[in-house]
């Protein structure tokens, strides 16, 4: 099994963490968005990351990939079968993919991707505005919504936790770390998640790109 992309992408990082928690054997093949590599494009026709190859089967989009992996190997269950728990898990995945990553990507893309990887000036005003106006209500919502169990759905790890956690490394890289004084439950949650092997293996590699 091959996962195409880079864990610097929160979407790819989520898939790597999910596949690791499920116990799959896989390799990560580094590909940038838009890469013309024919094998990558067979998995992701529009050049988005991540892409997946499992034998002769290919698939793109992080949510589609984790749904496939869950069906392929139902245990340990990371997408609950119980209807209400499943609904909430999918909601948190969607919230993380669109709203949280949407705000975070404006910060990360303009402060890091454009100047560091593309040699272009980023729109720092847009990044500052996202940090100042878009991000705080989302963090407040997460802080308020995190149950006493420390897991977003039920009393155990699910896709919801992996999806929510994945963006915070990029925010930290972009100079926008969580503040434990303002969001203590959320900060403890992210620390707990990033200590898991499923995230730690990606973060260790990323540390070479983002020292300190």
N, C-alpha and C positions, 0 to 999 in steps of 0.2 A: 504494500500500500504506500502511495506517495502523496504527500501534501505539498502542493505548489504554493510558493509565496515566501514571505518573510514574517517572522514573529513580531517584528516592529509594527506590523499592522495589527490592531486589536482584533480584527476579524480572524486573522490567521492564528493569533495567539489563543483565541477562544477555541478554535478547532483542535489545535495541538493539545491544549489542556483537556478538552473533552475526550479526545482519542486516548490520551494517557490515562485518564481516570477509568476509562472503559477497559484498559488493558490491551489495546491493539498494538501490534508491531507495525511501525511505519517509519518512513524516511521523509525528511523535509528537504525539498529541492528548492533552492533559492531562485525566485523569479520576481521581477518587479512588475507592477501594473503596466499593462500595455506591451509586455515582452512579445516579440514575434515568434518565439520558439514554437515549433509546430506541435510538439507533445503537450506543452502547456496550453496552447490554443485549442487543442482537441478536448482538453478538460474544461477550459474556460473560454468559450468562443469570443467573448468580448473583452478579454484581457484583464478581467478583474481577479483579485486575489481574495480568498484562497480558491484553488482548484484541487480536485481529488482524482486520483487514478487508483482503482482497485481491480487489478487484472485487466480485463477488457472493458470495465465499466468506468465511466468518467462523469464528473458532476462538478458544478460550480455553486457558489453562494454558501456562506457559513451556516445559515439556518437549514438549508437543504442538506448540507453535508452532515450536520449533527443528527438530523432526523434519520438519515440513512444509516449512520453508525449505530444509533439507538435500536433501529429495527434489526440490524445485522447481528447485534449482540445485546440482547435485552437486559442482561445483568452485568454489573450493577445498574439498576434503573436510574437514569439521570433525568428522564422526562416521565413524570408520574403518570400512571394509568388512571387514577381516580379523577373524575371529570373536573372538579373544581381546582384541584392541585395542578392538573395539566393546564387548565386555562390560565392560571396565575403564572405558571412557569413560562408559557409562550408569551404572555404579556410582558414579563420582565425581560425576556430575550428581545422582544420588539422594542421595548423602551430603551434598552441598552444600545441596540443597533442603530436606532434612528435619533432619539432625543439626546442621550448621553454622548454617544460617539459623534453626533452631529455638531454639538457644541465643542466637544474636545478636539475634533479634527480641525476646526477653524483655528484653534490655538496651536496645535501641534504642526499643522501644515505650514502656517505662516511664520512660525518662530523657528521651526526645525527643518522641515522637509525642503522648502524652497531655498533657504540660504545654505544649509549644510550639505544637501544631497544634489541640488540642481544648480547651485551657484547663482540664484536669483533672489532679489529682495522680496521678502514677504510683506503682506499687508498687516503691519503691526497694529494699526488702529482697529482692524477687524478682530484680530486676536485679543487685544485688550478689551474690546467691547464684549466679546463672547465670555471672557473671564469675569468681567464685571457684571454683566446683565443676564446672560443665558445660563451660566453654570450654577450660580448660587441657589436658585430655586430648585434645580434638579438635585443638588446635594442635600438640601433641606428635606426634600421629599424622600430621598433614600434614607436619611437619618431617621425621619419620623416613621417610615414604613418597615424598617428592619425589626423583626420580632425579637422577643427576649431569647428565643432559641439560638439566635446568631445566624440563622439561615433564612433566606428570603421566602422559601416555601417549605412548610412543615418543619421537621426537626432533623433534617439531614441535607447533605449536599445534593443539589440539582443543577440542571442547566442554568437556572435563574442566577445562581451564585457565580458560576463561571462567566456568564454573559455580563453581569454587572461589574465584576472585578476587573475585567480585561482592559478597560480604558485607562485605569488610574496610573499605570506605568507611563503611558504617553504624556499624561498631564504632568507627572513629576519631571519627565525629561524636558518638558517645555517650561519649567520653572513655575509650575502651578500645583504644588503638592497639597494633599489633604492636610487640614489643620485639625489636630486632635482636640484642641480646645473648643472648636466650633462644631465638629462632627465626631464626637468620641466613639459612638457605636460603629459608624461607618469606617472610621480609621482602624479600629480594632478588627473589623471584618476583613478589610483589605489586607492588613498585615497577616491575618490568619490564612487567607487564601494564597498570598504570595509565598508563604512558607511551605505550601504543599509542593510536592515534586512536580506536579503537572504544570505549575507556573514557574517554579524555580529553575527548571532546565532552560526555559526560554530566556528568563531574566538574566541568568548567568552569562549567556551568549551576548545579550544586548548590552551588558555592562561594558563591553569592549568599545561599543559605539558611543555610549553615554556615560563616561566615567564620572564618578562622584554623584 
